[in-house]
Amino acid sequence: MKRMVLIEKPATLQLTKRLIDWQPWMLGLLSYLGLLLRVYGLNWDQGKLFHPDEPFIVSHALRVAWPTSVPQFFDPLQSPLNPHFFAYGSFPIYLLALLGHTIAFFFPDFFTYTNLNLAGRCVSAIMDSGTILITGLLAYRLCLSDRYVVLSPRAVSIVAAMLVAFSPLQVQQSHYCTVDAMLLFLVTLTLLGCVTLVETRTPLRVALLIGCGYGLALATKVSAAPLAVPVGIALLLRWRRERRATVPMALAMVILATCLTFMLSMPYALLDWRNFLQQVIDQGNMSTGKALMPYTIQFEDTIPYLYEIQNIFLWGLGPMLALSAGGGLLWLTWRTMKMRAGCWLIMLSWILVYGGMAGGLYVKYVRYMLPLYSALIVIAAASLAAFTTIRMSRRTSTDRAHVAIPAYTLIGLVLLTTIFQGLAMINIYSQPSTLIQASRWMFTHLTYSSHIIYEQGDVIIPVAIDNHNPQQDFHLAVSGLDMYSYDNPAKIRALTAALANSDVLVLTSDRWDQPATRLLQYYPVTSHYYHMLFQGRLGFRLAARFENHPHLLGITLNDSDSDPSFSIFDHPTVRIFVRDPSLRYSASELYRRMLQGAPPMPFS
């Protein structure tokens, strides 16, 4: 009887095979490319902090310090480690403070407002570059054992990673020292852990990863709480696969790791729980519209879900990628109805639960949907691959080549359009911010000691630039124009008095004129005021206008109709109105002109 001899492959041959495995190299290369895109123009505002959320985060990171004693640590009123700020989680603040102190140990002059803000933007860029890698791994895991996606799982993972690298909104949010890019990274990491848990041989280790990711996500922003649903579905899928004691143990590990991670990275959510709970309630009231704020009036009369879908379609993902994601959701819904979804249930549950909650809010900032982007992109890439598979499987071998051409052309078209829109977004950082450009124009063209007024909530320009000091060169109004209050005689008289005593009116965004001209039931006279101002009928003429929309190869993507939060921070449209000396109207004359032809005020 002959003996079968097993010949082992030499270790050098196995090592060589791993080295030439193209997928890890491609994912690493795409992550590096994504990092280069995200650090390009990172100091886009030249240290002026035009994004309103950045000063909050940086100021608290500068303020926190390690307690001098254990009793001080447990005293929320005395502890310097307590940020007393829970609109966002404490983890980003602590991480930024730790990074700042570490760098300051080697470079003592580093720990400043501007430097720490730039470091925070670097953290966002690095985190989102990590999201590129994790999304590729997530797509690979999902497609590895999916018979509906016969196309190479490695190819799908590369397509998904490439789409994330050029996703327009992700590129933009990576240029801010905010929590959104970090939150997306942690959400994607947790989803990867959930998918891995279903089939892994080491469920407890993966459960530990899930718990750490979920805990950090909660400590970044409490809106990550719905991650509990995909985590629960992952455990149920694991239980369905093998009903062993490891599943309850994995559940216990997830709960324990989540709680410990959350407590370590956000301890004062427990030690200062009254303050934490009150701020969370306040944020919830703002998000649901129970507490109206000046910076949320733009969402009045907007349609839930449709408003978010429109912004995702046009600006967040881009039309082709958004359509692919929408088609993928329909494809997954069909598979779920046929009981063939498998691990894709994890992704679908996250999109439905989080999207259902966030999409129904009164406040609809475009970044609120960012935690869905990696899941949407993976679904888009997989659905494109499934479409290619279906098209080819229904043909004979001789016809497959002809069928493959349009199928692969569709994938190429989605990639090219997403790359184009991502590069167009990057291109806004190739020139100074419109606020910087407008400031330089004002120092050059405006008369010395001009009286300048602006609108409340807007960035005040000119900013100090090129050794110019606006406080010395001009008279800036002590407070901005109140455009938020509903129209009433006192508001209109204050507006006309300010106009009559000013030489220059600066609009550094369209956050007020857009909603005012739409909400005539609240702002009939204000709407009429804007129409007259833009027509030059109030004694002011448009002297300068600065725009910088996403653009590439001579094609401009005019995003004026996007959600204002997409444009007013890094590329707002700035308009400077200068008084015409021959048309210097008094306050009473301006009041008469503004009321003439305007609908009656709602509160008189």
LUMPAVO-140227 format. One line per field, with one value per residue (C-alpha): residue number from 0; residue in one letter; y, x negated, z negated. Coordinates in pm, whole numbers, plus 50000, padded with zeros to 5 digits. Each point is the difference from the previous one (the first is absolute). Example, Ala and Ser with C-alpha at 12.3 -4.5 7.8 and 13.67 -1.06 7.14 Angstrom:
BEGIN
pos [0, 1]
code [A, S]
Y [49550, 50344]
X [48770, 49863]
Z [49220, 50066]
//
This chain:
BEGIN
pos [0, 1, 2, 3, 4, 5, 6, 7, 8, 9, 10, 11, 12, 13, 14, 15, 16, 17, 18, 19, 20, 21, 22, 23, 24, 25, 26, 27, 28, 29, 30, 31, 32, 33, 34, 35, 36, 37, 38, 39, 40, 41, 42, 43, 44, 45, 46, 47, 48, 49, 50, 51, 52, 53, 54, 55, 56, 57, 58, 59, 60, 61, 62, 63, 64, 65, 66, 67, 68, 69, 70, 71, 72, 73, 74, 75, 76, 77, 78, 79, 80, 81, 82, 83, 84, 85, 86, 87, 88, 89, 90, 91, 92, 93, 94, 95, 96, 97, 98, 99, 100, 101, 102, 103, 104, 105, 106, 107, 108, 109, 110, 111, 112, 113, 114, 115, 116, 117, 118, 119, 120, 121, 122, 123, 124, 125, 126, 127, 128, 129, 130, 131, 132, 133, 134, 135, 136, 137, 138, 139, 140, 141, 142, 143, 144, 145, 146, 147, 148, 149, 150, 151, 152, 153, 154, 155, 156, 157, 158, 159, 160, 161, 162, 163, 164, 165, 166, 167, 168, 169, 170, 171, 172, 173, 174, 175, 176, 177, 178, 179, 180, 181, 182, 183, 184, 185, 186, 187, 188, 189, 190, 191, 192, 193, 194, 195, 196, 197, 198, 199, 200, 201, 202, 203, 204, 205, 206, 207, 208, 209, 210, 211, 212, 213, 214, 215, 216, 217, 218, 219, 220, 221, 222, 223, 224, 225, 226, 227, 228, 229, 230, 231, 232, 233, 234, 235, 236, 237, 238, 239, 240, 241, 242, 243, 244, 245, 246, 247, 248, 249, 250, 251, 252, 253, 254, 255, 256, 257, 258, 259, 260, 261, 262, 263, 264, 265, 266, 267, 268, 269, 270, 271, 272, 273, 274, 275, 276, 277, 278, 279, 280, 281, 282, 283, 284, 285, 286, 287, 288, 289, 290, 291, 292, 293, 294, 295, 296, 297, 298, 299, 300, 301, 302, 303, 304, 305, 306, 307, 308, 309, 310, 311, 312, 313, 314, 315, 316, 317, 318, 319, 320, 321, 322, 323, 324, 325, 326, 327, 328, 329, 330, 331, 332, 333, 334, 335, 336, 337, 338, 339, 340, 341, 342, 343, 344, 345, 346, 347, 348, 349, 350, 351, 352, 353, 354, 355, 356, 357, 358, 359, 360, 361, 362, 363, 364, 365, 366, 367, 368, 369, 370, 371, 372, 373, 374, 375, 376, 377, 378, 379, 380, 381, 382, 383, 384, 385, 386, 387, 388, 389, 390, 391, 392, 393, 394, 395, 396, 397, 398, 399, 400, 401, 402, 403, 404, 405, 406, 407, 408, 409, 410, 411, 412, 413, 414, 415, 416, 417, 418, 419, 420, 421, 422, 423, 424, 425, 426, 427, 428, 429, 430, 431, 432, 433, 434, 435, 436, 437, 438, 439, 440, 441, 442, 443, 444, 445, 446, 447, 448, 449, 450, 451, 452, 453, 454, 455, 456, 457, 458, 459, 460, 461, 462, 463, 464, 465, 466, 467, 468, 469, 470, 471, 472, 473, 474, 475, 476, 477, 478, 479, 480, 481, 482, 483, 484, 485, 486, 487, 488, 489, 490, 491, 492, 493, 494, 495, 496, 497, 498, 499, 500, 501, 502, 503, 504, 505, 506, 507, 508, 509, 510, 511, 512, 513, 514, 515, 516, 517, 518, 519, 520, 521, 522, 523, 524, 525, 526, 527, 528, 529, 530, 531, 532, 533, 534, 535, 536, 537, 538, 539, 540, 541, 542, 543, 544, 545, 546, 547, 548, 549, 550, 551, 552, 553, 554, 555, 556, 557, 558, 559, 560, 561, 562, 563, 564, 565, 566, 567, 568, 569, 570, 571, 572, 573, 574, 575, 576, 577, 578, 579, 580, 581, 582, 583, 584, 585, 586, 587, 588, 589, 590, 591, 592, 593, 594, 595, 596, 597, 598, 599, 600, 601, 602, 603]
code [M, K, R, M, V, L, I, E, K, P, A, T, L, Q, L, T, K, R, L, I, D, W, Q, P, W, M, L, G, L, L, S, Y, L, G, L, L, L, R, V, Y, G, L, N, W, D, Q, G, K, L, F, H, P, D, E, P, F, I, V, S, H, A, L, R, V, A, W, P, T, S, V, P, Q, F, F, D, P, L, Q, S, P, L, N, P, H, F, F, A, Y, G, S, F, P, I, Y, L, L, A, L, L, G, H, T, I, A, F, F, F, P, D, F, F, T, Y, T, N, L, N, L, A, G, R, C, V, S, A, I, M, D, S, G, T, I, L, I, T, G, L, L, A, Y, R, L, C, L, S, D, R, Y, V, V, L, S, P, R, A, V, S, I, V, A, A, M, L, V, A, F, S, P, L, Q, V, Q, Q, S, H, Y, C, T, V, D, A, M, L, L, F, L, V, T, L, T, L, L, G, C, V, T, L, V, E, T, R, T, P, L, R, V, A, L, L, I, G, C, G, Y, G, L, A, L, A, T, K, V, S, A, A, P, L, A, V, P, V, G, I, A, L, L, L, R, W, R, R, E, R, R, A, T, V, P, M, A, L, A, M, V, I, L, A, T, C, L, T, F, M, L, S, M, P, Y, A, L, L, D, W, R, N, F, L, Q, Q, V, I, D, Q, G, N, M, S, T, G, K, A, L, M, P, Y, T, I, Q, F, E, D, T, I, P, Y, L, Y, E, I, Q, N, I, F, L, W, G, L, G, P, M, L, A, L, S, A, G, G, G, L, L, W, L, T, W, R, T, M, K, M, R, A, G, C, W, L, I, M, L, S, W, I, L, V, Y, G, G, M, A, G, G, L, Y, V, K, Y, V, R, Y, M, L, P, L, Y, S, A, L, I, V, I, A, A, A, S, L, A, A, F, T, T, I, R, M, S, R, R, T, S, T, D, R, A, H, V, A, I, P, A, Y, T, L, I, G, L, V, L, L, T, T, I, F, Q, G, L, A, M, I, N, I, Y, S, Q, P, S, T, L, I, Q, A, S, R, W, M, F, T, H, L, T, Y, S, S, H, I, I, Y, E, Q, G, D, V, I, I, P, V, A, I, D, N, H, N, P, Q, Q, D, F, H, L, A, V, S, G, L, D, M, Y, S, Y, D, N, P, A, K, I, R, A, L, T, A, A, L, A, N, S, D, V, L, V, L, T, S, D, R, W, D, Q, P, A, T, R, L, L, Q, Y, Y, P, V, T, S, H, Y, Y, H, M, L, F, Q, G, R, L, G, F, R, L, A, A, R, F, E, N, H, P, H, L, L, G, I, T, L, N, D, S, D, S, D, P, S, F, S, I, F, D, H, P, T, V, R, I, F, V, R, D, P, S, L, R, Y, S, A, S, E, L, Y, R, R, M, L, Q, G, A, P, P, M, P, F, S]
Y [50000, 50329, 50271, 50355, 50249, 50358, 50250, 50324, 50321, 50175, 50288, 50232, 49914, 50072, 50328, 50101, 49926, 50225, 50279, 50003, 49987, 50320, 50073, 50112, 50208, 50164, 50074, 50147, 50206, 50131, 50090, 50190, 50174, 50089, 50145, 50219, 50129, 50069, 50191, 50210, 50357, 49899, 50354, 50133, 50285, 50103, 49937, 50216, 49714, 50084, 49676, 50080, 49651, 50006, 50271, 49802, 49683, 50170, 50228, 49704, 49800, 50291, 50023, 49639, 49879, 49701, 50028, 50042, 49744, 49715, 50194, 50284, 49753, 49883, 50355, 50114, 50364, 50018, 49753, 50168, 49683, 50065, 50189, 50108, 49965, 49706, 50116, 49772, 49718, 50040, 49754, 50244, 50271, 49771, 49862, 50350, 50115, 49693, 50055, 50368, 49935, 49723, 50227, 50288, 49777, 50012, 50343, 50219, 50276, 49763, 50008, 50292, 50048, 50000, 49713, 49777, 50064, 49901, 49686, 49918, 50031, 49759, 49754, 50026, 49942, 49695, 49856, 50031, 49846, 49709, 49982, 49935, 49693, 49870, 50046, 49793, 49724, 50022, 49958, 49705, 49826, 50046, 49875, 49715, 49742, 50174, 49790, 50297, 50186, 49765, 50283, 49982, 50122, 50163, 50200, 50111, 50107, 50209, 50166, 50080, 50141, 50214, 50141, 50088, 50165, 50247, 50034, 50379, 50048, 49783, 50199, 50321, 49882, 49880, 50362, 50093, 49955, 49847, 49660, 49884, 49830, 49831, 49878, 49850, 49816, 49848, 49909, 49825, 49819, 49876, 49883, 49811, 49831, 49908, 49838, 49818, 49870, 49792, 49754, 50054, 49723, 50245, 50162, 50134, 50196, 50145, 50079, 50193, 50199, 50072, 50119, 50230, 50146, 50048, 50155, 50247, 50086, 50081, 50206, 50191, 50073, 49845, 49983, 49678, 49822, 49828, 49787, 49770, 49870, 49868, 49866, 49808, 49867, 49881, 49804, 49850, 49893, 49841, 49821, 49875, 49867, 49818, 49987, 49977, 50166, 50224, 50218, 50103, 50046, 50222, 50203, 50045, 50100, 50262, 50152, 50000, 50143, 50266, 50117, 50003, 50178, 50260, 50062, 50033, 50234, 50205, 49960, 50316, 49873, 49803, 50221, 50312, 49818, 50281, 50244, 49730, 49902, 50361, 50081, 49686, 50101, 50352, 49864, 49768, 50289, 50200, 49707, 49928, 50364, 50031, 50271, 50230, 50153, 50274, 49759, 49745, 50226, 49886, 49665, 50148, 49848, 49753, 49647, 49726, 49728, 50167, 50292, 49762, 49780, 50305, 50117, 49650, 49962, 50335, 50072, 49730, 49702, 50140, 49892, 49678, 49863, 50095, 49825, 49691, 50005, 50040, 49708, 49799, 50068, 49872, 49694, 49930, 50054, 49736, 49761, 50058, 49919, 49678, 49920, 50019, 50309, 49832, 50240, 50277, 50028, 50168, 50275, 50036, 50028, 50278, 50202, 49953, 50066, 50289, 50146, 49969, 50187, 50269, 50053, 50087, 50277, 50365, 50089, 49848, 50095, 49811, 49856, 49829, 49728, 49947, 49690, 49819, 50071, 49701, 49762, 50165, 49985, 49632, 49922, 50204, 49815, 49659, 50075, 50109, 49674, 49802, 50175, 49902, 49642, 49973, 50146, 49754, 49691, 50023, 49983, 49732, 50008, 50151, 50288, 50079, 50221, 50222, 50011, 50073, 50323, 50199, 49844, 50102, 50333, 50073, 49930, 50220, 50279, 49996, 50008, 50281, 50225, 49951, 50071, 50311, 50136, 49917, 50181, 50292, 50020, 49989, 50280, 50256, 49976, 50093, 50370, 50213, 49991, 50243, 50162, 50062, 50131, 50234, 50126, 50090, 50179, 50201, 50116, 50105, 50162, 50129, 50349, 50027, 50016, 49865, 49882, 49631, 49796, 49628, 49743, 49810, 49653, 50075, 50014, 50359, 50134, 50142, 49773, 50096, 49909, 50122, 50216, 50185, 50051, 50042, 50167, 50276, 50044, 49983, 50047, 49658, 49984, 49884, 49747, 49856, 50055, 49790, 49815, 49701, 50158, 49985, 50326, 50271, 50380, 50009, 49763, 50194, 50336, 49864, 49870, 50332, 50196, 49779, 50037, 50378, 50030, 49763, 50025, 49630, 49695, 49660, 49670, 49716, 49727, 49944, 49840, 50283, 50121, 49650, 49900, 50354, 50010, 49655, 50045, 50295, 49922, 50099, 50238, 50197, 50332, 49838, 49818, 50329, 50161, 49744, 50046, 50377, 49965, 49773, 50240, 50299, 50181, 50065, 50222, 49715, 49849, 49663, 50094, 49654, 49635, 49704, 49641, 49675, 49707, 49647, 50006, 49794, 50014, 50312, 49846, 50170, 49819, 50286, 49889, 50317, 49798, 49739, 49986, 50318, 49797, 49847, 50332, 50276, 49881, 49934, 50166, 50247, 50253, 50343, 50317, 50351, 50287, 50357, 50308, 50218, 50357, 50143, 49778, 50043, 49931, 50078, 49729, 50122, 50001, 49648, 49886, 50145, 49841, 49658, 49998, 50131, 49704, 49744, 49766, 50087, 49891, 49696, 50172, 50367]
X [50000, 49854, 49959, 50113, 49728, 50101, 49745, 50009, 49938, 49683, 50049, 49825, 50256, 50290, 49839, 49951, 50366, 50106, 49771, 50143, 50359, 50127, 50300, 49818, 49760, 50283, 50198, 49690, 49927, 50357, 49989, 49675, 50150, 50306, 49774, 49823, 50335, 50114, 49692, 49990, 50092, 50055, 49929, 50266, 50105, 49643, 50068, 50313, 50232, 50295, 50180, 50205, 49965, 49620, 49961, 50223, 49795, 49659, 50079, 50107, 49694, 49780, 50181, 50009, 49720, 49924, 50137, 49749, 50170, 50247, 50268, 49968, 50052, 50330, 50119, 50160, 50010, 49630, 49841, 49805, 50056, 50373, 50064, 50350, 50092, 50206, 50147, 49728, 49825, 49689, 49782, 49911, 49920, 49777, 49830, 49925, 49875, 49776, 49862, 49937, 49820, 49791, 49882, 49948, 49766, 49758, 50102, 50106, 50146, 50242, 50288, 50191, 50352, 49903, 49751, 50235, 50278, 49770, 49901, 50370, 50047, 49709, 50177, 50315, 49798, 49824, 50323, 50178, 49703, 50039, 50366, 49884, 49806, 50273, 50270, 49793, 49966, 50371, 50093, 49761, 50149, 50357, 49933, 49767, 50276, 50278, 50111, 50187, 49672, 49787, 49768, 49676, 50054, 49659, 50112, 50315, 49794, 49771, 50298, 50158, 49675, 49949, 50351, 49943, 49668, 50174, 50336, 50060, 50148, 49736, 49727, 50152, 50067, 49639, 49891, 50177, 49900, 50338, 50126, 50172, 49708, 49901, 50355, 50019, 49671, 50123, 50341, 49834, 49759, 50293, 50189, 49690, 49987, 50369, 49956, 49687, 50172, 50248, 49742, 49681, 49827, 49913, 50334, 49889, 49711, 50226, 50262, 49731, 49927, 50371, 50036, 49699, 50117, 50356, 49887, 49769, 50273, 50238, 49727, 49960, 50368, 50299, 50183, 49800, 50236, 50198, 49690, 50153, 50234, 49736, 49801, 50307, 50069, 49638, 50040, 50330, 49840, 49717, 50253, 50184, 49672, 49892, 50200, 49714, 49910, 49755, 50286, 50129, 49637, 49944, 50308, 49865, 49661, 50159, 50199, 49703, 49755, 50248, 50073, 49635, 49883, 50274, 49929, 49625, 50030, 50295, 49999, 50194, 50305, 50041, 49823, 50178, 50309, 50249, 49807, 49943, 50366, 50118, 49768, 50106, 50365, 49923, 49831, 50294, 50245, 49795, 49980, 50372, 50102, 50145, 49743, 49959, 49655, 49884, 49766, 50276, 50267, 49884, 50173, 50346, 50247, 49743, 50124, 49852, 49803, 50045, 49777, 49722, 50034, 49973, 49679, 49849, 50088, 49862, 49712, 49932, 49936, 50073, 50279, 49852, 49876, 50324, 50205, 49781, 50052, 50376, 50007, 49796, 50251, 50282, 49790, 49939, 50367, 50091, 49743, 50135, 50353, 49865, 49813, 49668, 49841, 49756, 49744, 50139, 50278, 49742, 49940, 50367, 50105, 49749, 50120, 50368, 49973, 49753, 50130, 50357, 49919, 49768, 50204, 50311, 49837, 50089, 49629, 49858, 49634, 49841, 49736, 50269, 50021, 49624, 50003, 50191, 49751, 49766, 50298, 50165, 49678, 49941, 50357, 49953, 49678, 50154, 50318, 49793, 49807, 50324, 50142, 49690, 50031, 50368, 49939, 49720, 50163, 50301, 49787, 49806, 49624, 49977, 50232, 49850, 49728, 50258, 50216, 49702, 49917, 50312, 49993, 49641, 50062, 50264, 49750, 49745, 50254, 50086, 49631, 49916, 50289, 49924, 49630, 50091, 50229, 49750, 49719, 50233, 50062, 49627, 49945, 50173, 49696, 49764, 50072, 50051, 50335, 50253, 50003, 49625, 50037, 50280, 49797, 49708, 50233, 50151, 49662, 49905, 50320, 50203, 49960, 49811, 50231, 50301, 50287, 50059, 50305, 50063, 50267, 50017, 49850, 49781, 49621, 49893, 49768, 49755, 49779, 49646, 49789, 49677, 49914, 50334, 50206, 50375, 50055, 49757, 50102, 50380, 50291, 50162, 50352, 50016, 50272, 50129, 50337, 50276, 50141, 50127, 50288, 50336, 50090, 50131, 49974, 49717, 49787, 50054, 49930, 49675, 49905, 50068, 49815, 49693, 50011, 50036, 49689, 49777, 49777, 49954, 50226, 49832, 50183, 49756, 50256, 50350, 50122, 50253, 50110, 50084, 50244, 50139, 50105, 50158, 50178, 50222, 50241, 49729, 49782, 50215, 49817, 49657, 50056, 50100, 49689, 49771, 50168, 49955, 49640, 49902, 50167, 49808, 50312, 49883, 49704, 49745, 49840, 49831, 49631, 49842, 50105, 49775, 50093, 49808, 50222, 49863, 49840, 49774, 49888, 50205, 50320, 50155, 50242, 50210, 50105, 50189, 50320, 49837, 50056, 49825, 49778, 49838, 49864, 50002, 49692, 49727, 50136, 50281, 50119, 49900, 50178, 49883, 50246, 49864, 50216, 50062, 49914, 50276, 50266, 49950, 50346, 50101, 50129, 50358, 49973, 49855, 50280, 50261, 49836, 49978, 50366, 50120, 50109, 49922, 50265, 50116, 49781, 50117, 49923, 50085]
Z [50000, 50107, 49744, 50081, 49929, 49920, 50119, 49805, 50184, 49891, 49760, 50242, 50270, 49764, 49896, 50362, 50073, 49713, 50116, 50350, 49875, 50157, 49779, 49680, 50206, 50190, 49685, 49839, 50310, 50015, 49631, 50057, 50304, 49793, 49730, 50255, 50124, 49646, 49885, 50316, 49909, 49637, 49880, 50236, 49768, 49907, 49633, 49975, 49895, 50224, 49904, 49685, 49847, 50003, 49732, 49762, 50032, 49998, 49705, 49786, 50107, 49891, 49667, 49880, 49773, 49781, 49644, 49721, 49776, 50007, 49807, 50251, 50287, 49851, 49934, 50330, 49889, 49912, 50239, 50284, 50202, 50020, 50326, 49886, 50367, 50124, 50330, 50135, 49819, 49787, 50192, 50284, 49743, 49794, 50310, 50129, 49659, 49968, 50349, 49928, 49671, 50159, 50282, 49755, 49799, 50293, 50135, 49703, 50218, 50175, 49751, 50152, 50130, 50367, 49980, 49805, 50250, 50285, 49809, 49962, 50373, 50048, 49768, 50213, 50317, 49854, 49862, 50333, 50180, 49759, 50102, 50358, 49886, 49769, 50265, 50242, 49741, 49923, 50366, 50030, 49695, 50121, 50353, 49908, 49951, 50192, 50295, 50146, 50051, 50209, 50100, 49802, 49641, 50025, 50302, 49817, 49700, 50222, 50170, 49662, 49862, 50309, 49972, 49634, 50084, 50232, 49823, 50012, 49654, 49835, 50171, 49868, 49643, 49975, 50028, 49674, 49637, 49918, 49888, 50320, 50179, 49674, 49943, 50349, 49942, 49673, 50145, 50295, 49767, 49790, 50310, 50116, 49661, 50025, 50343, 49886, 49686, 50199, 50135, 49802, 49805, 49722, 49911, 49662, 50149, 50266, 49734, 49813, 50318, 50048, 49641, 50023, 50331, 49878, 49671, 50173, 50252, 49712, 49834, 50325, 50055, 49825, 50332, 50057, 49757, 50283, 50067, 49739, 50271, 50246, 49704, 49884, 50350, 50028, 49677, 50121, 50329, 49803, 49777, 50307, 50138, 49682, 49682, 49757, 49674, 50184, 50126, 49653, 49899, 50304, 49905, 49648, 50142, 50229, 49713, 49762, 50254, 50112, 49646, 49891, 50314, 49971, 49631, 50055, 50298, 49867, 49620, 49921, 50183, 49676, 49745, 50129, 50121, 49934, 50218, 50261, 50012, 50017, 50291, 50186, 49949, 50122, 50311, 50057, 49972, 50248, 50243, 49986, 50030, 49650, 49931, 50299, 50043, 50239, 50176, 50069, 50152, 50345, 49941, 49952, 50249, 50139, 50069, 49778, 50181, 50339, 49895, 49890, 50308, 50224, 49833, 49999, 50367, 50117, 49762, 49742, 50227, 50344, 50238, 50144, 49669, 49825, 50270, 49962, 49624, 50049, 50241, 49752, 49724, 50222, 50083, 49630, 49918, 50261, 49854, 49650, 50114, 50154, 49674, 50186, 49847, 49761, 49854, 50216, 49741, 49776, 50256, 50090, 49636, 49934, 50299, 49919, 49626, 50001, 50325, 49877, 49680, 50140, 50316, 49803, 49796, 50038, 50027, 50316, 50021, 50285, 49765, 49789, 50266, 50020, 49770, 50278, 50277, 49968, 49984, 50300, 50201, 49922, 50106, 50318, 50091, 49928, 50196, 50301, 49975, 49966, 50307, 50194, 49877, 50098, 50344, 50071, 49847, 50233, 50313, 50176, 49982, 50349, 49907, 49661, 50140, 50168, 49687, 49775, 50185, 49895, 49652, 49934, 50170, 49736, 49722, 50174, 50041, 49628, 49913, 50242, 49898, 49631, 50056, 50199, 49728, 49727, 50183, 50071, 49625, 49929, 50248, 49779, 49772, 50283, 49940, 49687, 49828, 50140, 49656, 50026, 50355, 49893, 49703, 50224, 50240, 49715, 49871, 50353, 50127, 49706, 49860, 49674, 49692, 50193, 49781, 50072, 49901, 50031, 49916, 49673, 50012, 50302, 49998, 49941, 50266, 50071, 49792, 49908, 50302, 50162, 49695, 50023, 49685, 50067, 49662, 50094, 50364, 49969, 49762, 49957, 49860, 49639, 50082, 50323, 50162, 49844, 50300, 49799, 49807, 50169, 50170, 49767, 49999, 49744, 50208, 50323, 49831, 49854, 50345, 50174, 49729, 50043, 50378, 49979, 49782, 50199, 50303, 50076, 49963, 50013, 50058, 49939, 50066, 50128, 49678, 49950, 50342, 50127, 49721, 49969, 50364, 49960, 49665, 50088, 49717, 49750, 50201, 50248, 49950, 49964, 50328, 50162, 49849, 50165, 50337, 49977, 49879, 50288, 50245, 49860, 49878, 49642, 50077, 50004, 50309, 50035, 50012, 49984, 50004, 49919, 50093, 50002, 50092, 50060, 50344, 50224, 50364, 50065, 49860, 49696, 49770, 49865, 49652, 49908, 49949, 49776, 49627, 49874, 49766, 50309, 50124, 49738, 49811, 50256, 50316, 49923, 50253, 49867, 50114, 49910, 50040, 49991, 49947, 50302, 49883, 50218, 49839, 49628, 49862, 49643, 49765, 50038, 50379, 50000, 49768, 50235, 50306, 49839, 49897, 50335, 50209, 49726, 49851, 49647, 49710, 49800, 49667, 49992]
//
